[in-house]
């Protein structure tokens, strides 16, 4: 079944849970300056596209956002955000190429219960990943709900869910007691390509008919091609090794060599 376009996936509430993932699961935040820069990029896109930000968290290799896209600019918003941060990241770490997958994941939010659970799930992402307790993690919107001013549109959120700050804190603590973040899964469906479709997409990108011939390229060119193929969302390292007829170890070495 072909994937529907974003135009056909618009939400009547205009509220979306967005996950922006890095290429090859590489880290996108090496220090707090990187995280601060991403939030500045987020603030600039808010000013440009006039959307509401209801929740966020900055994980090591991906970002969760809950956005109310009033003007139906979701693709432009995420593209602008990703491009701005990628330019900073590549310049700082002297690298080239994509930082994020070209196609982000988004899920429309159509009811209040789902809306509330996604907010809590986003805030608990750090705890689910065993990084630290959710209320001690600085790089999420949770603490914004207890500030006078913040990047997050907290007043709007509290009005929607009809809770005050104390109640908001309480429902997060209850979520922890019930281990809701372990039971819920709002990571959005992963895209996995079967071998036939993966081969088709690789041939289209490389404009080459015989993929096995990649083995005959010199090491530098071969490793660069492998790294670029893995930027196609849905193609896995072990799958690519199988398709090209090479070892998984060779695939991993190629990725490491072309990481910077």
N, C-alpha and C positions, 0 to 999 in steps of 0.2 A: 504493500500500500504506500503510495507516494505521500510525502510529508506535506501537510497543508501550509499555505503561506501565512505570514504574520497578519496579513490583511484579513484573513478568514478566522483568525483566532482572537479578535478583539473582544474585550470584556465589556458587558453593558455597565459594569460598575467603574470601569477604567482603573481598577486596582490589580496590580500584578506582583507576584513573587518572582524575582529575577535571580538567577545564579550565573555569575560571570566567572568562568574557570580559566586557569592558565593552560598554556600549551604543555603537553607532556607531564602535567602535574608538577611543574617546576615551581619553586617558591617565587612569589611576587613581592614579598615584603621581607627585606633582610634586616631592617632596623625600624625604629619608631619614626625616623624622618621619612621613610617610605610611606608608612601608614598615614602620617600627617599630610603628606603630599596628596595621597589618594583622596583624603577628606576635603582638601582644598579643591581638587578637581571636581568632586561631587558637589561642592557648594557652587562652583562656577556653572556647572550644568543646570543646577536648580535655578539659578538666576537667569540663565539663557532660555530655558524651556518652560519655566514656571510650573514645575510639577511639585507634588507633595511627597515628602519622604517620611514613611511611617515606621520603618525599622531598618537596621543594617547590622552587619558584623563583618569584620575583616579577618578572615582566616589566613593561614600561611600560603595556600595556593588557590584560593577562591574567595568570592565575596557574595554574600546574600544581601539583597535589597528588597524592600517592600515599597512599591511606588504607586502613587495615584497620578496617572498620566492624563491630565485634564484635556490636553490638546491633541491626543493621539499621536505622540511623537516618540513612542517607546524605542523604536529602532535607532532613531537619531540620537536620543538621549544616551543610550548605551554605547553606541559607536563613538560619540563625542567623548564620553567618559573614558572608554578604553584607549582611544587614540591619544588623548592628553596624557594619561598616565604612562602609556607605553613609550612615548617620546621621552619623558623624564627618565624612566627606568633604563632605557637603552643608552641614553647619554651618560647617565651616572655610572653604569656598569660596563660601558664600552662594548655593547653588544648590538647585533642587528637582528631583524626578524620580528615575528609576531610575539607578543607577550600573552595575549588571550586568544581563545578560539574565536574565529570570525562570527560564528553563530552562537549567541548566548541562549540560555534556556529560560523560559518564562511560563508561568502558570497563572491564569486568571483567577481572581478571588471573587466568588459569587455569593457567599453567605457569611454572616457574622461569626459563627462558630469557627469556620475555617480561618477567617481573618485573625481571630484571637489566638488560635493555636499556632498559626504561622509566626506571629510575633514572638510568642514564647519559644517556639522551636528555634527561631533565628538567634535569640538571645542565649539559648542553651547550647548552641553549636560548639562553642569552645569547651564546654563541660562534656559534651558527647565525645569530642575528640580527645578528652583527657588532658587538655592543656591547663585549665584552671577552673575554679568555680565561676559560674556565670556572673555573679555580682562583684567579682574581683577582676574581671576582664575589662580593661579600659577601652578596647577598640570595638565597642558595640554601642548601640543606641540605648541600651538599658538605663545607663546613668543619665541620659538626656532627660528622662522623665522626671527627674528630681532637681533640674536646674531651671533658672528663670528664663534663660535663653539657650537655644541649642540649634544644631543643624537639623534635627528631627522635628517634624510638626507634631509635637507631643500633645498640645492642647486639642488638636483636631482628633487625634487617636483616642484620647480619653473621653471625648464627647461621643465618638462613634460607639465605643464599647460601654459607655455610661458607667465609668469608674473614676474614683479619685486616685490620687497618688498612693495613698496607703493601701487601697484595695488592689491597685495595680501591682504593688510589691507583694501583697498577700497571695495573689493568684499565681505569681511566679514561684513563690516558696512552696505552694501546694503542688505545682507542676513538678517540682523537684521531688517532693515526698512521694508522689504517685509515679515517679520515673517516666513522665510523659515523653521526655526527649529520647528515651530508649524505645518506646513503643511507636511513636509517630515517625513517619518518614516523609518529609517534604523536600527531599533532595531532587525531585523531578526525574523523569525517566531518562536513563542514559541511552545515548544513541549507539547501537552496535550494528555494524555492517557485516552481512555474511560474506564469505570469501569471494563469491561471484560479483557482488556489488562493489566490494573493496577493490578488486582487480579493475573493474570498469572505471572507478573513480581515479585510481592511480594512473591508468593509461590516459585518461582525459587530461589529468594535470601535467603529466610528463610528456604527453604526445609521443608515446612509444608503444609498440605492439608487443615486443618480447621482453617481459619484465626480468626473466632470468638473465638476460644479457647485462643487467646492472652489475652482476658479479664480475664482469670483465673490465669494468672501469677501474681507474687507479683508485687507491684507497681514499684519497681526499675527496674526489668527486663522488665516489660511491657513498661515503659517509654523509656527505652533504645532501645527496638525494634522499637517503634514508631518513634523515632528520626532517626534511621538507615533507616527505610522505606522511610522517606521523603528526603533521599539523592538520591533516584531514580528520575531522572529528568522526569518531566511531571506529577508527582503525587502531588495533592494539599491537603492542610490540611482538608478542608471541605469534599473533596472526600474520604480521608482516614477515617474520622469519620463515614461516611456513610457505607463504606465497612466493618469496624470493629464493627459497631453497638455501638459506643460510642459517647459522646458529643464532640463538637468542642472545648469546654473549656478544656476537658481532653487532647486533642491533643496539644493545645497551651501550657498547663502546662508541658507536657512531653518534648516539644522542649526547653522550658526555663530551665528546670532542667538539660538537657544534652547539653546546649550551651557551657559550659566550660569543 
